[in-house]
Amino acid sequence: MAGTATPATKMLDVHRIDHRLHSYAHDPRAESFGSEAVDALREIGVTARQVFKTLVIKLDSGALAVAVLPVPAKLSLKSAAAALGARNATMADRKVAERSTGYVFGGISPLGQRKTLPTVIDASALDWERILCSAGRRGLEIELAPADLVRLSGATVAAITAGSTTQP
């Protein structure tokens, strides 16, 4: 796809990771970037739980981190913090998240960030052969194997959604 290079897609190319890019027309009036992606990607046969959102959180130490979870799920800040070795966390300020990652809000990718942040990916990602996440631009998604996302992001895998339980 011409004109789709982002730091995330460049990282995938450098590491020769099998992936596909999916683009759609982003509506600047969209109230939920994740829901917009899910609606746009239904035509390729993915479910909402296969499309993952990237949230930047602030740990109690003041450090930023990334939580990656299915679009329809709600993040358990307590679970995400615990998975990253902290007591608690809050959502990071939008401008702080953009400045740290180098991506615009609604297009933050877990890959190719300006400064690599500690990352936790919801364990449900491993239930799928392929998942989708932001490619670093609104209207552009990466489809890849969850194990590749975990490896490239250096992520911890844990149950981080509200109401989820850790599987034995």
C-alpha positions in Angstrom: 0.0 0.0 0.0 1.6 3.2 -1.1 1.9 6.0 1.5 1.1 3.7 4.5 4.6 3.6 6.0 4.6 4.4 9.7 7.2 3.6 12.4 5.1 0.5 13.2 5.0 -0.8 9.7 8.7 -0.1 9.2 9.5 -2.1 12.4 7.5 -5.0 11.0 9.3 -4.8 7.7 12.7 -4.6 9.3 12.0 -7.7 11.4 10.4 -9.5 8.5 7.1 -10.1 10.3 4.2 -11.5 8.3 1.5 -8.9 8.4 -1.3 -7.3 6.4 -2.4 -3.7 6.4 -6.0 -2.7 6.3 -7.0 0.9 5.6 -10.3 2.6 5.8 -11.6 6.2 5.6 -11.3 7.7 9.0 -14.2 10.0 9.9 -12.9 12.9 12.0 -16.3 13.1 13.7 -16.0 9.5 15.0 -16.6 9.4 18.8 -14.7 6.1 19.3 -11.7 5.3 17.2 -11.9 1.6 18.2 -15.5 1.2 17.3 -14.9 3.0 14.0 -12.1 0.4 13.2 -14.3 -2.5 14.2 -17.2 -1.3 12.0 -14.8 -0.7 9.0 -13.1 -4.1 9.4 -16.2 -6.2 9.7 -16.2 -6.6 5.9 -13.0 -8.6 6.1 -14.6 -11.1 8.5 -13.0 -10.1 11.9 -15.0 -9.8 15.1 -14.8 -6.9 17.5 -12.8 -9.0 20.0 -10.0 -9.5 17.4 -9.5 -5.7 17.0 -7.3 -4.4 19.8 -7.0 -0.9 21.1 -3.8 0.7 22.5 -4.1 2.7 25.7 -1.3 4.6 27.4 -1.4 4.5 31.2 0.5 6.2 33.9 1.8 3.9 36.7 2.0 5.0 40.3 5.8 5.5 39.8 5.0 8.2 37.3 6.3 6.0 34.4 4.1 5.6 31.3 3.1 2.1 30.0 0.9 0.6 27.3 -2.1 -1.6 27.7 -3.4 -3.5 24.6 -6.9 -5.0 24.8 -9.9 -5.9 22.7 -11.9 -2.8 21.6 -15.2 -3.8 23.3 -13.5 -4.6 26.6 -12.9 -2.2 29.5 -9.4 -1.9 30.9 -8.9 -2.9 34.5 -6.3 -0.3 35.6 -5.5 -2.3 38.7 -4.8 -5.5 36.7 -2.7 -3.7 34.1 -0.7 -2.1 36.9 -0.2 -5.4 38.7 1.0 -7.1 35.5 3.6 -4.3 35.1 4.8 -4.5 38.7 2.9 -1.4 40.0 0.2 -1.0 42.6 -2.1 1.2 40.6 -2.4 3.2 37.4 -4.4 6.0 35.8 -5.1 6.9 32.2 -2.3 9.0 30.8 -3.0 12.5 29.6 -3.7 12.6 25.9 -0.9 15.1 25.0 1.6 13.2 27.2 0.7 9.9 25.4 1.1 11.6 22.0 4.4 13.2 22.9 5.8 10.0 24.3 4.7 7.6 21.6 5.1 9.9 18.6 1.6 8.9 17.4 -1.7 10.9 17.3 -4.4 9.9 19.8 -6.7 7.4 18.1 -3.7 6.1 16.1 -1.3 5.0 18.8 0.3 1.7 17.9 1.9 -0.7 20.4 4.8 -0.9 17.9 7.4 1.7 16.7 6.9 4.2 19.4 9.2 7.1 19.8 10.2 5.8 23.3 9.4 2.1 23.8 7.1 1.8 26.8 6.5 -1.2 29.1 3.6 -3.1 27.5 0.9 -5.5 28.7 -1.3 -7.3 26.2 -4.6 -8.9 27.3 -4.3 -12.7 27.4 -7.3 -13.0 25.1 -5.0 -12.0 22.2 -3.6 -15.5 22.3 -7.0 -17.0 21.6 -6.7 -15.8 18.0 -4.6 -16.8 15.1 -4.5 -13.2 13.9 -5.4 -9.9 15.7 -5.5 -6.3 14.5 -4.1 -3.2 16.1 -3.3 0.3 15.1 -0.6 0.8 12.5 0.2 4.2 13.8 -2.4 6.3 11.9 -6.1 6.7 12.2 -7.7 4.5 9.6 -4.8 2.1 9.3 -4.7 -1.3 11.1 -2.1 -4.1 11.2 -3.2 -7.7 11.1 -0.6 -10.0 12.6 -0.1 -13.1 14.8 -0.4 -12.2 18.5 2.9 -13.9 19.3 4.7 -11.5 16.9 3.1 -8.5 18.6 4.1 -9.8 22.0 7.7 -10.5 20.9 8.2 -7.2 19.1 6.7 -5.1 21.8 8.4 -7.0 24.6 5.0 -7.3 26.2 3.8 -9.1 29.3 0.7 -11.1 28.7 -2.0 -11.0 31.4 -5.7 -10.7 32.0 -6.2 -7.0 32.0 -9.9 -6.5 31.2 -12.5 -5.6 33.8 -14.2 -8.8 34.9 -11.6 -11.1 33.4 -9.8 -13.9 35.3 -6.4 -15.4 34.8 -6.6 -18.8 33.2 -4.6 -21.6 34.9 
